[in-house]
């Protein structure tokens, strides 16, 4: 019986395949789209919000890098990859809205930290920071949530994270 890959292993495999395709003389946009669609299907089967976001962010970052390296330039079809990145953004916003109330404040802070870190490191080829959009959505949905953990420590609410930018 085959062992299911972890989210990080799945992302690593995706990045290896994208890198391989980018080393081709003319990267195949349709193949990159198929690879990304497979990863998006994996994200839909994942229950953990942070893991889903990691998968979506991976697709956005890698497709943006592929466009920057010239994928789709020859046939002027890079718009197909931009459509996939926009789909990822929309899916991220949907899962955030669907699952944000189910998360503890600690889990939300991990999500916020992850999205904040990734959005700051991401510089989109088309100037649309899709990751920052997701960060701001989580921030607006969770503004003011705070709690005390089991060991008595205070976990800051989303207001704290909003002031860090």
CORFEN-V365552 format. One record per residue. N is the residue number from 0. PSI is psi in whole degrees, 0 to 359 (NA if undefined). OMEGA is omega in whole degrees, -180 to 180 (none if undefined). D_LAST is the distance of its C-alpha to the last C-alpha in Angstrom with 1 decimal. Layout:
n:psi:omega:d_last
N:PSI:OMEGA:D_LAST
N:PSI:OMEGA:D_LAST
This chain:
n:psi:omega:d_last
0:135:-179:46.9
1:141:176:43.6
2:138:178:40.6
3:139:180:37.5
4:145:174:34.7
5:169:179:31.5
6:317:-180:28.2
7:322:177:27.4
8:320:178:30.9
9:316:178:30.8
10:317:178:27.6
11:316:178:29.4
12:317:179:32.5
13:313:-179:30.7
14:323:178:29.0
15:316:180:32.5
16:321:177:34.1
17:315:178:31.5
18:317:179:32.0
19:314:-179:35.7
20:324:-180:35.7
21:338:178:33.6
22:356:176:36.3
23:155:-179:38.9
24:314:175:40.3
25:102:-179:39.1
26:136:-178:36.4
27:109:-179:37.5
28:320:-180:34.9
29:321:178:36.8
30:317:177:36.8
31:322:178:33.1
32:317:179:32.8
33:315:177:35.3
34:315:-178:33.4
35:320:178:30.1
36:323:177:32.1
37:319:179:33.5
38:323:177:30.1
39:322:177:29.0
40:322:177:32.3
41:321:180:31.5
42:322:-180:28.1
43:335:-180:30.1
44:3:-178:32.4
45:134:-177:29.6
46:333:-174:29.1
47:124:-178:25.9
48:315:-179:22.7
49:318:177:20.7
50:320:177:23.6
51:315:-179:23.8
52:322:178:20.2
53:320:179:20.9
54:314:179:23.9
55:316:180:22.3
56:321:178:19.5
57:317:179:22.3
58:313:-179:24.2
59:310:-177:21.5
60:316:-177:20.7
61:321:178:24.5
62:323:177:25.6
63:317:177:23.2
64:321:179:24.5
65:318:178:28.0
66:317:180:27.6
67:328:180:26.3
68:0:174:29.4
69:4:179:31.7
70:129:179:32.3
71:352:-176:33.9
72:316:-176:34.3
73:317:-178:38.1
74:9:-179:38.7
75:44:179:35.8
76:26:175:34.7
77:341:178:31.1
78:332:177:30.4
79:320:179:31.6
80:324:177:28.8
81:323:177:26.2
82:320:178:27.9
83:319:178:27.5
84:321:177:23.7
85:323:175:23.5
86:317:177:25.6
87:315:178:23.3
88:313:-179:20.4
89:319:178:22.8
90:321:177:24.1
91:314:-179:20.6
92:320:179:20.0
93:313:-178:23.6
94:328:177:23.4
95:312:-180:20.2
96:326:-178:21.9
97:324:-170:25.1
98:354:-172:24.1
99:328:-179:21.1
100:341:-180:23.6
101:350:-174:25.6
102:146:173:23.0
103:167:178:22.7
104:324:178:19.6
105:317:178:19.7
106:320:177:20.0
107:322:179:17.2
108:325:176:14.9
109:317:178:16.3
110:313:180:15.6
111:316:179:12.0
112:315:-179:11.7
113:310:-178:13.8
114:322:179:12.2
115:313:180:8.6
116:313:-178:10.7
117:321:-178:12.9
118:327:179:10.7
119:329:-179:9.2
120:345:-173:12.9
121:128:175:14.4
122:102:-173:15.7
123:145:178:18.1
124:330:-179:21.5
125:14:175:21.5
126:13:176:18.0
127:111:-179:17.1
128:90:-177:14.3
129:330:-180:16.0
130:320:177:14.0
131:325:176:10.8
132:317:178:13.3
133:318:178:14.4
134:312:-179:11.0
135:327:178:10.7
136:313:177:14.4
137:316:-179:14.3
138:313:-178:11.7
139:327:-180:14.0
140:337:-173:17.1
141:12:-175:16.3
142:128:175:14.7
143:356:180:16.4
144:127:176:18.3
145:164:179:19.3
146:169:173:22.3
147:130:-179:24.4
148:173:-179:25.4
149:324:-179:29.0
150:7:175:28.9
151:2:180:27.6
152:153:-177:24.1
153:130:177:21.4
154:124:-178:18.6
155:149:176:15.5
156:182:-176:14.9
157:337:177:12.1
158:320:179:11.2
159:314:-177:10.0
160:327:180:7.6
161:330:-178:6.4
162:358:-178:5.7
163:338:-176:3.8
164:NA:none:0.0
